[in-house]
Amino acid sequence: MHFQDIADRVSEVRQRIAEAVRRGGHGQHVTIVAVTKTHGVEAVQAAWDAGLRDVGENRVQEAVQKMDATQLPIAWHLIGHLQRNKVKAVDRFALVQSIDSDRLAQSVHEHGAARGRPVDVLVQVNVSGEATKGGFSPAELASFAERFPQLSGITVRGVMTMAPLDADARALHTVFARAREARGQLAAGAAGKHDVTELSMGMSNDYEVAVEEGATMVRLGTILFGARGHD
Ligand SMILES: *Cc1c(COP(=O)(O)O)cnc(C)c1O
């Protein structure tokens, strides 16, 4: 696999993002998180060479292997489920995007409190209610929104969501708008203790809609690096 044309792909994606920001009218800055899962560390280097500074991985072990194989000062994002017995691994990530349950929030909070520095996290919300996806349901989010300011070991930076793969444009708009509302709900609960501003949503096939709905981070794999053999 060669990654020579990634710079061109990034510039096209940036242009499409700029257009989507204009259409959506939210005026936000959008960070591209390059999702390198299943690819080697060459993909990380290629993303860096194309000007990207944020890299996402969905598995801790695979992420750590790539971290150890590069000297680049990448901001690493964990975008997949974190097992509670691997909570210490959060130390190697700039942002843990996948806080998908109360119990995991509690474990990461305890780790952050023990190390003396809060862990930056996003709260993963499952607004479409798909059983196969992790994340807080709207009802769980409501109770978490009242409780999380007491969790001193985490800093909630925002919300992450994934849309259903089969959603049409209209359904995508609905899902992403609900995630934006979820961010608002957490921001209201934060009472100034957390800067709840990030909205991580949009993948290769739906990032333009996500940006129209206010995404501040898009997580892109396939569109940058080509199709994956397996996940
Ligand atoms: C794999 C993955 C992505 C990237 O998906 P693409 O469709 O290849 O862009 C984004 N977010 C999460 C959580 C992922 O697991």
Ligand as a Chemical Component Dictionary entry (heavy atoms), coordinates in Angstrom:
data_LIG
# 
_chem_comp.id                   LIG 
_chem_comp.type                 NON-POLYMER 
_chem_comp.pdbx_formal_charge   0 
_chem_comp.three_letter_code    LIG 
# 
loop_
_chem_comp_atom.comp_id 
_chem_comp_atom.atom_id 
_chem_comp_atom.alt_atom_id 
_chem_comp_atom.type_symbol 
_chem_comp_atom.charge 
_chem_comp_atom.model_Cartn_x 
_chem_comp_atom.model_Cartn_y 
_chem_comp_atom.model_Cartn_z 
_chem_comp_atom.pdbx_ordinal 
LIG C1 C1 C 0 -12.799 3.042 11.565 1  
LIG C2 C2 C 0 -13.429 4.199 12.237 2  
LIG C3 C3 C 0 -13.538 5.436 11.596 3  
LIG C4 C4 C 0 -13.068 5.692 10.178 4  
LIG O1 O1 O 0 -13.921 5.061 9.258  5  
LIG P1 P1 P 0 -13.796 5.327 7.690  6  
LIG O2 O2 O 0 -15.153 4.976 7.182  7  
LIG O3 O3 O 0 -12.741 4.413 7.172  8  
LIG O4 O4 O 0 -13.462 6.745 7.472  9  
LIG C5 C5 C 0 -14.098 6.487 12.308 10 
LIG N1 N1 N 0 -14.538 6.332 13.564 11 
LIG C6 C6 C 0 -14.451 5.154 14.215 12 
LIG C7 C7 C 0 -14.942 5.075 15.609 13 
LIG C8 C8 C 0 -13.888 4.049 13.573 14 
LIG O5 O5 O 0 -13.807 2.892 14.236 15 
# 
loop_
_chem_comp_bond.comp_id 
_chem_comp_bond.atom_id_1 
_chem_comp_bond.atom_id_2 
_chem_comp_bond.value_order 
_chem_comp_bond.pdbx_ordinal 
LIG C1 C2 SING 1  
LIG C2 C3 SING 2  
LIG C2 C8 DOUB 3  
LIG C3 C4 SING 4  
LIG C3 C5 DOUB 5  
LIG C4 O1 SING 6  
LIG O1 P1 SING 7  
LIG P1 O2 DOUB 8  
LIG P1 O3 SING 9  
LIG P1 O4 SING 10 
LIG C5 N1 SING 11 
LIG N1 C6 DOUB 12 
LIG C6 C7 SING 13 
LIG C6 C8 SING 14 
LIG C8 O5 SING 15 
# 
